[in-house]
Amino acid sequence: MTDPDALNVWNNQLLVGHLWRNATGAIGFRYDPQWIAQGGFAVSYTLPLGGDDFTPEESVAHRFFANLLPEGGVREQIVRDLKISNSDFNLLRAIGGECAGALSILSVEQEPSPQYGYHPITDQELANLVARRGQVYTWSTKERPRLSLAGAQDKCPILVRDGAYLLPRQESPSSHILKFELADYRHLPAYETFTTQLAKSAGLPVIDIQLQSIGQTHYALIERYDRLWTDDGDVQRLHQEDFCQALGYGHERKYQEDGGPSFAQCYRLVQDVSSDPANDLQYLLRWQIFNVLAGNSDGHAKNLSLLYLANGEIRLTPFYDLVCTRAIERIDYHLAFAVGDERNPSVVTRKHWETLASQCDLRSQFLLNQVNDVATRLLDNLAATKTAFESQYGAYPALQRIEQVVTKQCRRAKDI
């Protein structure tokens, strides 16, 4: 008989721990003793391995697992389609089979299947999927995947094998993510692809992203960094957690302005946990600089993650969700992370960068040199990156808006 107030947490075929909820819906978590005995990993920096319960009243477990869920309108659509109550626990039960990272969340009477199953997507089904912006919950219960990806943008995990798209059945792992045009933001897939290419030209480690299209509709195909192909041709999950999870913040506090972490807190987290802090800290600094210079004002704490590698190392993940949001008029231009307490990227000065350096215990000249280097690289590579983009995907006049933002911001930065 199903226990409506309990769920199990799995890593492939291994039982990691147990979730339960109290009368108010708050979620608790405990590690399974066998997981501890066999040397399993801690699922979060905030949930250290041990035999004690993380009670619902402490909220720390609830925040971690709720951060696996979609947000906003995407969440509301899933609730309507599946006809379930809009609670974190019920959503984890319904769609927690394939999350970001290595965890699968299943009902207590269910165990993960040792065999993965996939539904090959026909051209017509792909066209329908793109038209519905990834909405797959009208599929039959037998076919329906149990997909949970955090964030507010419509997206759909899939498996790509030999160029073919396959939809995971139930909790089978995916290898890629499809991200779609939104009703009011149809340039998002192209903007994300181009902005990511710009970041790569500035020396940042980034996700692998390609712009695809069906008719006149574009979508982005993104390779997951938390998945690996095995020699047997299967997909292996790698564990990860975003910085809200690692720092103990709920998803509603992913922005610094809303009481979320500051950039300096994120910097110290990487100092504390990275297996290669010298490189990861420099990448993190250059990510924040890039966001200011390239107009990505939505670089918040859930757009940073830690990857738990199979050899036990913990590294900063490649950067993702990079979009020049300032090229989109309806999106707030204020920075998700302040630079020296300044959130307006158009007025960030040398003093603000020096303040950020002080907050991170860095030499100010070191950070200023990094700002100048990123600005120089972006200006040097902007035209070539656009040429390469358009040679691959065709002319895209709307990229001129990004060019204008990047050029203006980089010239300002080089004058400080």
N, C-alpha and C positions, 0 to 999 in steps of 0.2 A: 504494500500500500504506500502511495506517495505521501511523504511528509511535506505539507505545504510551507513549512517554516525552516527547511533545511536544504542545503545544496552541498555538493562535493566539488573540490577544486583538483583538477588533474593536470599533469604534465605528460603528454602522450599516454602511456599505459600505467603511469605511476601516480598513485594517490598522494596529493600534496597536503591537503587539509580539508577543513570543513567550515562552511558558512552557516549561520543561523540568524534569525531575526527575532527581536522581542516584540512585545505587544504594540509598540509605537512604530514598528517598521525599521528600526535601527539594526544594523548588521554587525555581527561579531565573527571572529575567525580564530581557529586554532590549527596548528600544524598537526598532521598525523604522526604518531610516534614512529612508525616505520620510515616515513620520509626523513625524519631527523636522524634515525639510526643509520640509514644508508648514505648519509652525507649529502642530502639534498640542499639546494640553495635557498636562501631567504628570498621571498618573492618581492620584497621591497626594502629599501634602506630604512623605512619607518616600521617595518614588521620583522625585526631580527629573529633568527631561528631560535626556537626554544619551546619548552613545554607549557608555558603560561598562555592563558586565553587573552585575546585582544577583545575585550567585551564591547557590546554595542554602546554602552554608555561612554566609552573612551572615544568613540567616533573614528579612530585612526584607520581601522579596517574598513569601515563604511566608506570613508573618503577614497581609499585606494581602489576598491572594487567599483565604486560608482564612477570613477574616472575612466573606466573601460567603456562606458556607454556613450552612445550618440547624444547630442545636445539639441536644444531648440526645436525647430520645426521638423527636423528629421526624426527626432525622438517621438514627437507628437504623432507623426504619420505612422510610425511603427505601432504605437499604442492603438491607433484607430484600426489599422489593418488587421492586427492580431487579436483585437477585442479583449485586451487585458487592462488591468488597472495601471495607472501611471506611477508605479513605485520602482525604485532601484532594484529591489529584490526580485520582483516579478519580471522585470526586463532582463536581469541576469539569467534567470531561469529560461526565458524564451529565446534569447539571442546570444548567450554567453559561450556558445560552443567554439567559435573561432574569433578570438580577440586579438588585439595588438599584443605581441609577446608570445609566450609559450603556454599560457594557461588556457584550459577549457573548463567551463563551469557547467555541471550537469546535475540533474535531479539525483537523489540518493539511490534510487533503484536502477540507475542507468550507469553503464560503464562505457568508456570510449571503445569504438570498434577498432580491432587491429588492422582492418582493411579499409582503406580510404575509397570513397566513391565520388564520381564526378559526372556531371551532365554536360555533354558536348553542346555548345551554343551554336545554333544555326545562324546564318546571316540574318534571317528574319527576326530571330529571337534577340540577336545583338542589336538590331535596329530598334526593336521594342524596348530593350533594356536602356538604350541611350535615350529614347524618347521619354521613358518613364523616369529618367535620371537615377537608374540603379534600383528602383523599387521592385523587389522580387517576392514580396510577401503574399501576392495573390497566387503563387505557385502552389501545387498540392503539398500537403503535409509531408508526404514521402520524399518529394523532391526538394522541399524548401531548405535552404541552408540556414544555419544558426550563426549569423554574422553580426559581430559587434565591433564597430570601429568608432572611436571617440572623435568628436568634432562636430561642427555645425554644417559642413558642406556635404552635399549628396555624393556618396561614393559607394563602390561595390567591390568586394574582394573576389578575385577569380584565380584560376590556375591557367598559366600559359605553358603549353607543351608543344614543341615543334611548330610554333606559330599559330596553333589552334587555341581558342578560348574555351575553357570548361568551368562550369559553375560548381563549387563544392557542395556535396550533399551533406546535410547535417553538420557535424563538427569537423569535417575533413579540412586540412589546411590549404590555404591559398598561397600563390606565389607573387601576385601582382594586385594592384588596386586600380580600378577605373574611377576617374573623377570627371564630373559632367558640367556642362554649362548650366547656369542657374537662370531663372526667368529674368531677373534684373541685372545679371552679371554674365552676359554671354561670352565675354572675352577671357573669363577666368582660366580655362585650360591653356589657352595660348599664352596668357600673361605668366602663368606659373611655369610653363615650359621655358619661356624666354628668360625670366628672372633667374631661374635655376641655372641656365646656361651662363648667365652673367656672373653668378656667384662662383661657378666653376672656373671661369676665366680669371677671377680674382684670387684663386688658390684655395677655395673652400672645398672640403669634401661634401658632396651632395648626392642625393638620390639619383637613380637612373630614371629619366622621364622622357616620354615621347608623345608628341601630339598626333592624334589620329582623328579621322573624320568619317562620318557616314552622311552622304549628301552634303548639305550645307552646315551640318551640326558637328562641332568638334568635341572631343573628349581627350583626357590625358591618360596614358598608360604608364603606370609607375611600378617599378620593381621593388618589392618589399625587402628592406635591409634586415628584417628579423626572420628571414626564411633562408634555408640552404638546401641545395639539391644534394641528395646522397648518391653514392655510387650505384645504388639499385634503381635510381630514377624516381625516388620518392622525395617529398618535401619535408624537411626537418624544421621544427619551430625553434627559434632562439628567444630567450626571455629578454624583455625590455620593460622599462617604466619611464613615463614622462616626468618632468621636473615637479609638477604638482604632486604626483604620487610620491616621489622621492623626498619631497620636502614637507609632505603632510597637509597639503592644501586641497580643498574641494575644487571641482571644475569651475564653480561659480566665482572663484577667486584667481583665475588664471592671469588676469591683468593686474599689474601693480596698483593702478588707480583704484581697483576694487578691493584692496587689501591683500593682494597677492604678493608673491616674493619679488624682491628687487633683483637687479642684475648682479649686484655684489653677493647676494645670497646664492645665486646660481653659480657664480664663480667659485665661492668657497665650497659648494657641494662637489664640484669637479675636483678641486684641490684635495678634498677628503677621500673621494672614492675612486677616482680614475687610476687605472693601472699605468697610464702614460700621461701624467698631468702636464708635463712640459708641452707636449704637442696639443693635447686637448684644450688646455687653457688658452693657448694662442688661437686655436680655431674658434673658441667661444668668443674671445675678444673681437676677432675679425668678423664673426657673424653679426655681432651687435653693431660694429662699424658699418658693415655692408647694409644692414637694415636701414640705418640712418641715411646713407648715401644713395641707396637704390630705391628708396621710397617704400620699403616694406614696414608699415606701421603696425602690422598684426603679428609681430614676432614675440609671442607671449610664452608663458612657462610650459604650456602643453605642446608647444612647437620645439621643445628641446627634450631629448631623451637619453637614457643610459642603456647600453646594450651589454647583456651578460653573455660573454662568449663561452663556448664549450670548454675551453682550456682554463676557465676560472677567471679570466681577465674581465674587467669592467671598463668600457670605453664610451666616450661620447659618440652618439650615432651620427651618420651622415645627416646633413641638414635637409629639411623637407618643408612643405607648405610655404615656399618662398614666392611671394607675389608682390609686385609693385602696386600696393593698394592706393598709393597717391595718384595713380593714373585713373582711378575710378572715383568719380566725384562724390558719390553717395556714401563712401566709406570714410569714417573718422580718420583724420590725418595724424592725430596725436600718437606718439610712440607708446607701444605696450610696456617697454622698459624705459624709464627716464635715463637721460644722460646728465649726470650731475644735477638731478632734480628738475631738469628741463624736459618736457615732453613734446614741445613743438620742434620738429626737426629743422624747420626753416630758420630758427634763431639759435641753434646750438653753436656755441663759441668755444674758443680755446679754453676758457675758464671752466666751462662745463665738462670738457674732456678731462681736464686736470682734476676736477672734483671726483669724477668717476674713477680715475687712477688712484686717488687717495682712498676711496671707498673700497677698492680692491687691493690695497697695499702694493701698488705698482709705482714705479718711477714715472712721473708724468711725461718725461721726454720719450720714454719707451712707447707709451700709448699714442702720443702724438705722431711718432714715427710710423706706427701701424696705421693710423688714420691717413697719413699722407701716402703710404704705400698702397692701401686699398683704393684710394681716390685715383692715384696714378694708373693703376692696373685697369680700373673700370674705364677711365677715359681712353686709354690706349687700346682697349679691346672692344669697346662698345660697337663701333661700326662693323668690325669683323664678325662679332657675334650675331649681329642682325643679318649680315650677309649670309652667314652659314645657316641661320634659322630659315631665311626665306628661300635659300637654294634647296633646302630639304622639304619645306612645307608650303612654299608659295608665298607670294606677296601678302603682307599683313599690315595695312596702313595704320591700324590702331597702335602698333608698336612705337609710333612717333611720340605718343604721350609718355611712354617710359623713357625714351631717349631724352626728352626734354627735362624730365624730373632728374634723371641720373646726371646729366651734364651740368645742370644748375647746382645740384647738391655737391658734386665733386669739385667744381670750381670754387664754391664757397669754402669747402674743407681745406683746399690747398692754400687759401688766403689767410687761414687762421694763424 
